[in-house]
Amino acid sequence: MSKLQILLTGGNGYIGKNILEQLGGKYVILAPSHAQLELANSDMVETYLKTHPVDVIVHTANIGGNRAEADVSNVVGYNLRIFFNLIRNSKYYKKFIYLGSGTQYGKQFSITQVKETELGVRIPSDEFGLYKYICARYVEDSTLPLLNLVLFGIYGKYEPYQFRFISNALCRSVFDMPITISQNAFFDYLWIDDFIRILDYFLIHTSKYRTYNVGTGTRRDLLSIARDIRQVVGNNIPIDVAKSEMKEEYTCNIDRLKEEIVSLKFTDFHQTLQNLYEYYGKQCNTLDKASLI
């Protein structure tokens, strides 16, 4: 049996790098660079798919999704252009897996154990969330073979440790620096390796639904995570919380995901912290300590 052929967009991003690293030996994954494939160019996308037929597209590429890109302009327009450039060429593939975001539910308010059926209860007020909402709505209403895996808090190797809380806190621990929290909040954090296994399931199975929240279903607040990190690393470093009041929650209900993947299991949270701490410990000479301040 021939290997599944996959087009991965955003292969240079941290999720893309983990997909390539963990699934690259199992499937044939094409991950063209921006120079090789400009996703915003409609003709280039069509030509590429004509000459590189694939079974599945895994779409992870977008702009404006993190603090490093806070000033990026035309977030909605650019991201929708690349999304629909891929959608319009659906005759060249069998399945399209889109990585959505919990921001599609409207992050201007608390998102608490949100269910997939709550899409549209409120419209996101931010540009990135609006883009994710439009794509999520399209996936739900389309007759094409589309799937939206809605991500909340994913952490692991290669993520931008300067901005992502768990990796930032672990890197600070490597250098015996205080863990800083601007404002405490509840999140649903998913270990990257667990996400890859979930993605792997959907690559080869036909799902019952078009949209799945992808998290653990467990609420963890940042202060408790910081204390867990301190316990894992065995160092009683200070934890500084700037604001005492809680920020808006960002968690999801995963009953639909558990119904779909009956064997679904998650790696022990403390073990993931230990694994990631050891990873950063080995990378300490390449970490930009100044960016943690």
Secondary structure as a PSIPRED ss2 file (coil, helix, strand):
# PSIPRED VFORMAT (PSIPRED V4.0)

   1 M C   1.000  0.000  0.000
   2 S C   1.000  0.000  0.000
   3 K C   1.000  0.000  0.000
   4 L C   1.000  0.000  0.000
   5 Q E   0.000  0.000  1.000
   6 I E   0.000  0.000  1.000
   7 L E   0.000  0.000  1.000
   8 L E   0.000  0.000  1.000
   9 T E   0.000  0.000  1.000
  10 G C   1.000  0.000  0.000
  11 G C   1.000  0.000  0.000
  12 N C   1.000  0.000  0.000
  13 G C   1.000  0.000  0.000
  14 Y H   0.000  1.000  0.000
  15 I H   0.000  1.000  0.000
  16 G H   0.000  1.000  0.000
  17 K H   0.000  1.000  0.000
  18 N H   0.000  1.000  0.000
  19 I H   0.000  1.000  0.000
  20 L H   0.000  1.000  0.000
  21 E H   0.000  1.000  0.000
  22 Q H   0.000  1.000  0.000
  23 L H   0.000  1.000  0.000
  24 G C   1.000  0.000  0.000
  25 G C   1.000  0.000  0.000
  26 K C   1.000  0.000  0.000
  27 Y C   1.000  0.000  0.000
  28 V E   0.000  0.000  1.000
  29 I E   0.000  0.000  1.000
  30 L E   0.000  0.000  1.000
  31 A C   1.000  0.000  0.000
  32 P C   1.000  0.000  0.000
  33 S C   1.000  0.000  0.000
  34 H C   1.000  0.000  0.000
  35 A C   1.000  0.000  0.000
  36 Q C   1.000  0.000  0.000
  37 L C   1.000  0.000  0.000
  38 E C   1.000  0.000  0.000
  39 L C   1.000  0.000  0.000
  40 A C   1.000  0.000  0.000
  41 N C   1.000  0.000  0.000
  42 S H   0.000  1.000  0.000
  43 D H   0.000  1.000  0.000
  44 M H   0.000  1.000  0.000
  45 V H   0.000  1.000  0.000
  46 E H   0.000  1.000  0.000
  47 T H   0.000  1.000  0.000
  48 Y H   0.000  1.000  0.000
  49 L H   0.000  1.000  0.000
  50 K H   0.000  1.000  0.000
  51 T H   0.000  1.000  0.000
  52 H C   1.000  0.000  0.000
  53 P C   1.000  0.000  0.000
  54 V C   1.000  0.000  0.000
  55 D C   1.000  0.000  0.000
  56 V E   0.000  0.000  1.000
  57 I E   0.000  0.000  1.000
  58 V E   0.000  0.000  1.000
  59 H E   0.000  0.000  1.000
  60 T C   1.000  0.000  0.000
  61 A C   1.000  0.000  0.000
  62 N C   1.000  0.000  0.000
  63 I C   1.000  0.000  0.000
  64 G C   1.000  0.000  0.000
  65 G C   1.000  0.000  0.000
  66 N C   1.000  0.000  0.000
  67 R H   0.000  1.000  0.000
  68 A H   0.000  1.000  0.000
  69 E H   0.000  1.000  0.000
  70 A C   1.000  0.000  0.000
  71 D C   1.000  0.000  0.000
  72 V C   1.000  0.000  0.000
  73 S C   1.000  0.000  0.000
  74 N C   1.000  0.000  0.000
  75 V H   0.000  1.000  0.000
  76 V H   0.000  1.000  0.000
  77 G H   0.000  1.000  0.000
  78 Y H   0.000  1.000  0.000
  79 N H   0.000  1.000  0.000
  80 L H   0.000  1.000  0.000
  81 R H   0.000  1.000  0.000
  82 I H   0.000  1.000  0.000
  83 F H   0.000  1.000  0.000
  84 F H   0.000  1.000  0.000
  85 N H   0.000  1.000  0.000
  86 L H   0.000  1.000  0.000
  87 I H   0.000  1.000  0.000
  88 R C   1.000  0.000  0.000
  89 N C   1.000  0.000  0.000
  90 S H   0.000  1.000  0.000
  91 K H   0.000  1.000  0.000
  92 Y H   0.000  1.000  0.000
  93 Y C   1.000  0.000  0.000
  94 K C   1.000  0.000  0.000
  95 K E   0.000  0.000  1.000
  96 F E   0.000  0.000  1.000
  97 I E   0.000  0.000  1.000
  98 Y E   0.000  0.000  1.000
  99 L E   0.000  0.000  1.000
 100 G E   0.000  0.000  1.000
 101 S E   0.000  0.000  1.000
 102 G H   0.000  1.000  0.000
 103 T H   0.000  1.000  0.000
 104 Q H   0.000  1.000  0.000
 105 Y H   0.000  1.000  0.000
 106 G C   1.000  0.000  0.000
 107 K C   1.000  0.000  0.000
 108 Q C   1.000  0.000  0.000
 109 F C   1.000  0.000  0.000
 110 S C   1.000  0.000  0.000
 111 I E   0.000  0.000  1.000
 112 T E   0.000  0.000  1.000
 113 Q E   0.000  0.000  1.000
 114 V E   0.000  0.000  1.000
 115 K C   1.000  0.000  0.000
 116 E H   0.000  1.000  0.000
 117 T H   0.000  1.000  0.000
 118 E H   0.000  1.000  0.000
 119 L C   1.000  0.000  0.000
 120 G C   1.000  0.000  0.000
 121 V C   1.000  0.000  0.000
 122 R C   1.000  0.000  0.000
 123 I C   1.000  0.000  0.000
 124 P C   1.000  0.000  0.000
 125 S C   1.000  0.000  0.000
 126 D C   1.000  0.000  0.000
 127 E H   0.000  1.000  0.000
 128 F H   0.000  1.000  0.000
 129 G H   0.000  1.000  0.000
 130 L H   0.000  1.000  0.000
 131 Y H   0.000  1.000  0.000
 132 K H   0.000  1.000  0.000
 133 Y H   0.000  1.000  0.000
 134 I H   0.000  1.000  0.000
 135 C H   0.000  1.000  0.000
 136 A H   0.000  1.000  0.000
 137 R H   0.000  1.000  0.000
 138 Y H   0.000  1.000  0.000
 139 V H   0.000  1.000  0.000
 140 E H   0.000  1.000  0.000
 141 D H   0.000  1.000  0.000
 142 S C   1.000  0.000  0.000
 143 T C   1.000  0.000  0.000
 144 L C   1.000  0.000  0.000
 145 P C   1.000  0.000  0.000
 146 L E   0.000  0.000  1.000
 147 L E   0.000  0.000  1.000
 148 N E   0.000  0.000  1.000
 149 L E   0.000  0.000  1.000
 150 V E   0.000  0.000  1.000
 151 L E   0.000  0.000  1.000
 152 F C   1.000  0.000  0.000
 153 G E   0.000  0.000  1.000
 154 I E   0.000  0.000  1.000
 155 Y E   0.000  0.000  1.000
 156 G C   1.000  0.000  0.000
 157 K C   1.000  0.000  0.000
 158 Y C   1.000  0.000  0.000
 159 E C   1.000  0.000  0.000
 160 P C   1.000  0.000  0.000
 161 Y C   1.000  0.000  0.000
 162 Q C   1.000  0.000  0.000
 163 F C   1.000  0.000  0.000
 164 R C   1.000  0.000  0.000
 165 F H   0.000  1.000  0.000
 166 I H   0.000  1.000  0.000
 167 S H   0.000  1.000  0.000
 168 N H   0.000  1.000  0.000
 169 A H   0.000  1.000  0.000
 170 L H   0.000  1.000  0.000
 171 C H   0.000  1.000  0.000
 172 R H   0.000  1.000  0.000
 173 S H   0.000  1.000  0.000
 174 V H   0.000  1.000  0.000
 175 F C   1.000  0.000  0.000
 176 D C   1.000  0.000  0.000
 177 M C   1.000  0.000  0.000
 178 P C   1.000  0.000  0.000
 179 I E   0.000  0.000  1.000
 180 T E   0.000  0.000  1.000
 181 I E   0.000  0.000  1.000
 182 S E   0.000  0.000  1.000
 183 Q E   0.000  0.000  1.000
 184 N C   1.000  0.000  0.000
 185 A C   1.000  0.000  0.000
 186 F E   0.000  0.000  1.000
 187 F E   0.000  0.000  1.000
 188 D C   1.000  0.000  0.000
 189 Y E   0.000  0.000  1.000
 190 L E   0.000  0.000  1.000
 191 W E   0.000  0.000  1.000
 192 I H   0.000  1.000  0.000
 193 D H   0.000  1.000  0.000
 194 D H   0.000  1.000  0.000
 195 F H   0.000  1.000  0.000
 196 I H   0.000  1.000  0.000
 197 R H   0.000  1.000  0.000
 198 I H   0.000  1.000  0.000
 199 L H   0.000  1.000  0.000
 200 D H   0.000  1.000  0.000
 201 Y H   0.000  1.000  0.000
 202 F H   0.000  1.000  0.000
 203 L H   0.000  1.000  0.000
 204 I H   0.000  1.000  0.000
 205 H C   1.000  0.000  0.000
 206 T C   1.000  0.000  0.000
 207 S C   1.000  0.000  0.000
 208 K C   1.000  0.000  0.000
 209 Y C   1.000  0.000  0.000
 210 R C   1.000  0.000  0.000
 211 T E   0.000  0.000  1.000
 212 Y E   0.000  0.000  1.000
 213 N E   0.000  0.000  1.000
 214 V E   0.000  0.000  1.000
 215 G C   1.000  0.000  0.000
 216 T C   1.000  0.000  0.000
 217 G C   1.000  0.000  0.000
 218 T C   1.000  0.000  0.000
 219 R C   1.000  0.000  0.000
 220 R E   0.000  0.000  1.000
 221 D E   0.000  0.000  1.000
 222 L H   0.000  1.000  0.000
 223 L H   0.000  1.000  0.000
 224 S H   0.000  1.000  0.000
 225 I H   0.000  1.000  0.000
 226 A H   0.000  1.000  0.000
 227 R H   0.000  1.000  0.000
 228 D H   0.000  1.000  0.000
 229 I H   0.000  1.000  0.000
 230 R H   0.000  1.000  0.000
 231 Q H   0.000  1.000  0.000
 232 V H   0.000  1.000  0.000
 233 V H   0.000  1.000  0.000
 234 G C   1.000  0.000  0.000
 235 N C   1.000  0.000  0.000
 236 N C   1.000  0.000  0.000
 237 I C   1.000  0.000  0.000
 238 P C   1.000  0.000  0.000
 239 I E   0.000  0.000  1.000
 240 D E   0.000  0.000  1.000
 241 V E   0.000  0.000  1.000
 242 A E   0.000  0.000  1.000
 243 K E   0.000  0.000  1.000
 244 S C   1.000  0.000  0.000
 245 E C   1.000  0.000  0.000
 246 M C   1.000  0.000  0.000
 247 K C   1.000  0.000  0.000
 248 E C   1.000  0.000  0.000
 249 E C   1.000  0.000  0.000
 250 Y E   0.000  0.000  1.000
 251 T E   0.000  0.000  1.000
 252 C E   0.000  0.000  1.000
 253 N C   1.000  0.000  0.000
 254 I C   1.000  0.000  0.000
 255 D H   0.000  1.000  0.000
 256 R H   0.000  1.000  0.000
 257 L H   0.000  1.000  0.000
 258 K H   0.000  1.000  0.000
 259 E H   0.000  1.000  0.000
 260 E H   0.000  1.000  0.000
 261 I C   1.000  0.000  0.000
 262 V C   1.000  0.000  0.000
 263 S C   1.000  0.000  0.000
 264 L C   1.000  0.000  0.000
 265 K C   1.000  0.000  0.000
 266 F C   1.000  0.000  0.000
 267 T C   1.000  0.000  0.000
 268 D C   1.000  0.000  0.000
 269 F H   0.000  1.000  0.000
 270 H H   0.000  1.000  0.000
 271 Q H   0.000  1.000  0.000
 272 T H   0.000  1.000  0.000
 273 L H   0.000  1.000  0.000
 274 Q H   0.000  1.000  0.000
 275 N H   0.000  1.000  0.000
 276 L H   0.000  1.000  0.000
 277 Y H   0.000  1.000  0.000
 278 E H   0.000  1.000  0.000
 279 Y H   0.000  1.000  0.000
 280 Y H   0.000  1.000  0.000
 281 G H   0.000  1.000  0.000
 282 K H   0.000  1.000  0.000
 283 Q C   1.000  0.000  0.000
 284 C H   0.000  1.000  0.000
 285 N H   0.000  1.000  0.000
 286 T H   0.000  1.000  0.000
 287 L C   1.000  0.000  0.000
 288 D C   1.000  0.000  0.000
 289 K H   0.000  1.000  0.000
 290 A H   0.000  1.000  0.000
 291 S H   0.000  1.000  0.000
 292 L H   0.000  1.000  0.000
 293 I C   1.000  0.000  0.000
